Amino acid sequence: MTAPTITATASGISAVSALAAAPPTFAAASVPTPPPISVAVAPAPATAPVPPTPVSPTAAQTAKAKPGELRATVAGVLAADSTADFSVTELVSALGNSGGAIGNACETLVARGEADRVGAKPRRYKANAQTAAAAAKAVITSPGQGLPPRTAGLSGTTASTTPPATTPPPRKRSPAKTGPITRPNGQLYYPRTLAPGISDVDALHRLRDAGIPALLYGPPGTGKTSMAEAAFDDLITIAGDGDTTVGDLIGDWTQKDDGGYEFIYGPVIEAMLEGRPLLIDDATLISPKVLAAMYPAMDGRKQIIVKAHKGEVITADDGFYVIAGHNPGVHGAILTEALSSRFSTQIHVETDYDLCQQLGIDPKAVTIARGLAKLAANGEVGWAPQLRELIAFQRIADTIGPEVAFANLIGIAPIEDRDQVADLVAKTFKKVKPLALGKQI
């Protein structure tokens, strides 16, 4: 069953409904066995934290690493100075492991009651009364098992019901954004009305707070990616295509300079651990079997079992949010029922031709684009210039001249639509041919 859609127009919203579907089973491919790690935890000094003893290459090749050793190492650094708090970046500098691995180790310590999280942006961690014991002997979670509830910690084999000394502050909600918004590439994004009194970026903020994933669909170049970038300063983006693998999303083993192997978390896990929004651009170009690997993170479970990493369970932090982009009609783009059902909010994004004129784009080009859009809506053509093409048109016109820009507009149209585009250009501007080289000068 396909979810109803929301159409981004000046008149408002058509309908929204929430649906859910059971995710298919995902089987991960086999991966190389990671090298062992030899860890020595130094006694806690009275003043500054001391990094753990560097791993010996010989030991790493002769002994198999045990689950929980990185967690014990992180606990050792925290316990070395119980009065200080540390960010993930500072722990990475001390230990040399990946930020994702250390961040997950810290969250596991917090879940067990063996450390406290004392900050949100960035997350910072501090030792408590149980941290030294965690450093001396890791408490192991068997592969495939989840973590205990965050309100129940473990120290050795003794359960503790004492909550962490410091309760992490709730995620700071983003204020509503109005007026032009500067994107990471420096370009401005102009928010559009989605419903009376609600802009598109404000709607995404509210949907994130409510944990309702959003699917943005429409022709390429209409501003779907721009909308997500304008809404969230902490956005993580995945560029999807037919070659995207589970490892590209979740993570995979990679060889280090010393010949050993290290598991590097993918952008999905990174967004989950850091509580950040995740945009899967061109999501429907990714194989449905690959996308199925992240379905559990998008429903009520908010978890992913990383089968390739000893069955490790990753739980999404507050603020994790998924947005996807879909280009209907593009070759290879498949919106399956399983994927569609996980996006109970579906927003149609189309080019704002009024904005094109505000941006200083030649009115004749905008008129041609509007005409082609009407023909496309009636099924008479399959292509119309979108915001991306019109911005490029104006840059070419400013650089070489309007005649070249109009000739190029004809040339970039699909062959089957080129005659209609040429006719509209001839009626609005003048008769020109597709951009091509002429005689030798």
Stockholm file with secondary structure:
# STOCKHOLM 1.0

chainA/1-441         MTAPTITATASGISAVSALAAAPPTFAAASVPTPPPISVAVAPAPATAPVPPTPVSPTAAQTAKAKPGELRATVAGVLAADSTADFSVTELVSALGNSGGAIGNACETLVARGEADRVGAKPRRYKANAQTAAAAAKAVITSPGQGLPPRTAGLSGTTASTTPPATTPPPRKRSPAKTGPITRPNGQLYYPRTLAPGISDVDALHRLRDAGIPALLYGPPGTGKTSMAEAAFDDLITIAGDGDTTVGDLIGDWTQKDDGGYEFIYGPVIEAMLEGRPLLIDDATLISPKVLAAMYPAMDGRKQIIVKAHKGEVITADDGFYVIAGHNPGVHGAILTEALSSRFSTQIHVETDYDLCQQLGIDPKAVTIARGLAKLAANGEVGWAPQLRELIAFQRIADTIGPEVAFANLIGIAPIEDRDQVADLVAKTFKKVKPLALGKQI
#=GR chainA/1-441 SS CCCCCEECBTTBCCCCCCCCCCCCCCCCCCCCCCCCCCCCCCCCCSSSCCCCCCCCHHHHHHSCCCTTHHHHHHHHHHHHTTTCEEEHHHHHHHHCCCHHHHHHHHHHHHHTTSSEEEEETTEEEECCTTHHHHHHSCCCCCTTCCCCCTTCEEETTEEECCCCSSCCCCCCCCCCCCSCEECTTSCEECCCEEETTEEHHHHHHHHHHHTCCEEEESSTTSSHHHHHHHHCTTCEEEECCTTCCHHHHTEEEEECTTSCEEEEECHHHHHHHHTCEEEEETGGGSCHHHHGGGHHHHSTTCEEEEGGGTTEEEECCTTCEEEEEECTTSTTCCCCHHHHTTCSEEEECCCCHHHHHHTTCCHHHHHHHHHHHHHHHTTSCSCCCCHHHHHHHHHHHHHTCHHHHHHHHHHHSCGGGHHHHHHHHHHHTCCCCCSCCCSCC
#=GC SS_cons         CCCCCEECBTTBCCCCCCCCCCCCCCCCCCCCCCCCCCCCCCCCCSSSCCCCCCCCHHHHHHSCCCTTHHHHHHHHHHHHTTTCEEEHHHHHHHHCCCHHHHHHHHHHHHHTTSSEEEEETTEEEECCTTHHHHHHSCCCCCTTCCCCCTTCEEETTEEECCCCSSCCCCCCCCCCCCSCEECTTSCEECCCEEETTEEHHHHHHHHHHHTCCEEEESSTTSSHHHHHHHHCTTCEEEECCTTCCHHHHTEEEEECTTSCEEEEECHHHHHHHHTCEEEEETGGGSCHHHHGGGHHHHSTTCEEEEGGGTTEEEECCTTCEEEEEECTTSTTCCCCHHHHTTCSEEEECCCCHHHHHHTTCCHHHHHHHHHHHHHHHTTSCSCCCCHHHHHHHHHHHHHTCHHHHHHHHHHHSCGGGHHHHHHHHHHHTCCCCCSCCCSCC
//
